[in-house]
Amino acid sequence: MSRIYITGHRNPDFDSVCSAYAYAKLKSRTDPGNEYVPVRCGHLSDSMKKVFDGLKIVPPAYMKDIYPKVDDVYLTARDHIDADAPLNAVAASYKATNPSVIPVFEEDNFFGLLSVDDITSWAMEEISKRGSITDIPKVRDIMRAEEEPVDITDLFEDAKRRLSASKKRGLAVMKNGKYAGFVTRRCFLRAPKNNVILMDHNESRQSIHGIETANIIEIVDHHRLDAVKTDLPIYIDAEPLGSTCTIVFRKFLQEGITPDGDTARMLLTGIVSDTLILRSPTTTLVDITAARELAQIIGVDLKEFGLNMFGCMEGLKSRNPEEAVSSDFKTYTENKIKVGIGQCECTTLGDIEDYKGEYLGALENIRQKQGLDWAVLMITDVIREHSVLLSTGFKAEKHLPYNTISERVFDMPGVMSRKKQLLPEVLHAVSE
């Protein structure tokens, strides 16, 4: 059985998190021979946590990166030996499996790793001193000083360097402070590759850290393609729909499977969020049909479900500006100009004067930290279908087709979609 991670993009939104959750459920049903693990590669906002709490669903766990780790290569032994056992007690193990190291315990506590080098060194010393081996010592008496163990979460390359610099044949592996197994030099002959399915994105710079070391086997997305390079042909499902969750729901239907209640709630949450309660211009008839069918599966009123979800979200005035801007922030490069575009949803723009200054400052900080030329934030009132754009100072501003409200603040009536309405205008502006 292979383990396959399913992940959305950095700075996760509902569509990326919910689609990963649901697709893992589907793949586990259709391909039980493999283990499908949904993860997220960014932290959830307080608003997202509140929505998931309301759904009574635990979202995918956080995964910092996809780099190969000790966890992917460490070994466990069927047998271990007691530290006070006579050395000849290990003879049976060496005859059966010829191990390079054997775990040694002192009662129930890990004592160290006995290596063939420990035995050889002791034997040569005895022969040198006495001409022959007469007394059989306890295992503990011939073991050399143990080196610091590695942790199951340590990076493959870091652990490989440590063992290469050591005179030991192996190092103990710890998990949560307890012995879990060991690594030997053979464990590091070749770096493993984690299998990954990308959801709601296809660009490496938007993906989980370490994606360049992974084996990408599928992409399911609804954005423009600027896909990561792969070694082999892979399955790609990229459709011009309002939500990746719509694509996943269609896959359930194609397989003749009705999603369970929790999965249906997650799918509906992703669709309602990404289409702004089916009001975004990215919304298609397919999205509307999927949302209605999912609402029917779980027995809810679609509009009420959406309003309740957005009602759980904090007002921007009370949020940490930099966290809010970063929560759904994507970067693009056009004509060698690096642009960052964020989007925040709210239920009113009436209080924007109270917080726009702090958000402009946060936007500038993020621009500098990420080495961008330009950064903008679209704040969208999902109820009134109206947005306001905040912008860091950049020459391309003058090419935007929006009226200026005040310095670096633009009015965007009827604009709801970053992907379909704002992004093309920003890319056009930097091309002028």
QUIKATA-V318257 format. One line per field, one symbol per residue. phi: phi as a letter, one per 30 degrees, with the letter a starting at -180 (. if undefined). A space follows every 10 residues. Layout:
phi: ???
This chain:
phi: .ccbdcbddd hdcddddddd eddddddddd bddbcccdbb cadddddded dddddhbdde ddbdacedbe edbdcbcdcb bddcddeddd ddddddbhdd bbdcbchccd clcdcddddd dddddddddc iaccccddee dcddeddedc cdcddedddd dddddcddda bdccbhicdb labbdddcdb ddcddbccci abcddccddi ddcccdcabb abcdcbdddb dbdbdbbcbd cdaddddddd dedddiccdd eddddddddd ddddchhicd dddcdddddd ddddddecib deddeddddd dddddddccd eddddddbbb cbbbhiccbc bcbbcbcacd cdddbddddd ddddddeddc icdabbbccc dddchbbbcc bddaddedcd dcdddaeibb cbdidbcddc cdeedddddd dd
